[in-house]
Amino acid sequence: MTAPSAFARELGLRYPIVQGPMNGASPPDLAVAVSNAGALGSCAAALFSPATILERVQQIRAQTAAPFNINLFLLDEQHPEIAELKRAQHLLRPFREALGLSEPEIPARFAENNRDQIAALLEAAPPVVSFTFGVLPRETVAQFKKAGSRVIGTATTVAEARAWEEAGADFVCVSGSEAGGHRPTFLGDVEQSSVGLLALIPQVAAAVKIPAIAAGGIMDGRGIAAAMLLGAQAAQLGTAFLCSPESGIAEAWRTALRTAGDDSTRLTRTFSGRPARGIVNEFMERMRPFEQQILPYPVQNALTGDIRQAAAKAGRAEFMSLWAGQGVALGRPMPAAQLVATLAQELEAVRD
């Protein structure tokens, strides 16, 4: 067997594979299955209260002795004007009417308190923590490391990777434009920062000394091998694990994944207020003319929450946020542990 990568060696993993954290689609059961199979399981906690973060970490710890990762978004507080909120609600009214929903009250808050979430994660001190949409202060990174957590920062450009290295992160997750879900960009223009993974990995590997994890469109062992040949020390797969039964996603989303092709996805701000890659549907198309009027994340995300939830319950994929990467057509529905084993076998075969 090929020697383990620096990333796998430092975390004590059998395989250089990370299951991507996906809000609403990476429950503890998925993280546990992946970690117990020898890769790094992840649980997205951006939507969790501080108390729930503590509970989830305890729940995962009770089911695995292997390393696992908890991911948080790094968010600035948003204070939109009432007039802006009313305009945003007006644009969403046709979708609520189609789903039989009444006009909701303006939310008292648009997201959990980010400082409190970070404090809870520091208290929980899981083996690995990862962060998206920004960079932590160096002092906070040092606190996590002192508590025993290894820190992964997420980057879409060389400048962002350097920012995380300067902050003291142990690893950097390099997210190419092919990746499903939200673009993690926090420095510069999002469109200009949408660099393809093939071009991004070697540039980041040459620019920073910390191990890089490649993310974006990777669905099999060939993709993992290619990323590592270009300089990555591990690969993060989101959409591939989204197809697993443990992801717990709605059946309409699962069906959309099975029928998607290589050109089925694009970036949109319309669901959450932040560019995110998903399978094109009616909501995205009808809201496309208003793309520049959409309020920022997490405001728009909060405003569309009832629509997305009702659509999922009703099996109305046309109104759901169907996040997926450009490799979605290569998805293979199978249990997460089986997928880890399959990916490891494919990677070994390519390396040999």
PyMOL commands that set and color helices and strands:
alter all, ss='L'
color gray80, all
select helices_A, chain A and resi 6-11+28-36+50-61+82-98+114-124+138-147+158-167+197-207+221-229+239-242+245-247+251-259+282-293+299-303+305-314+317-319+328-330+336-351
alter helices_A, ss='H'
color red, helices_A
select strands_A, chain A and resi 17-19+41-44+68-73+128-132+150-155+171-175+181-182+212-215+234-237+265-268+276-279
alter strands_A, ss='S'
color yellow, strands_A
deselect
rebuild
show_as cartoon
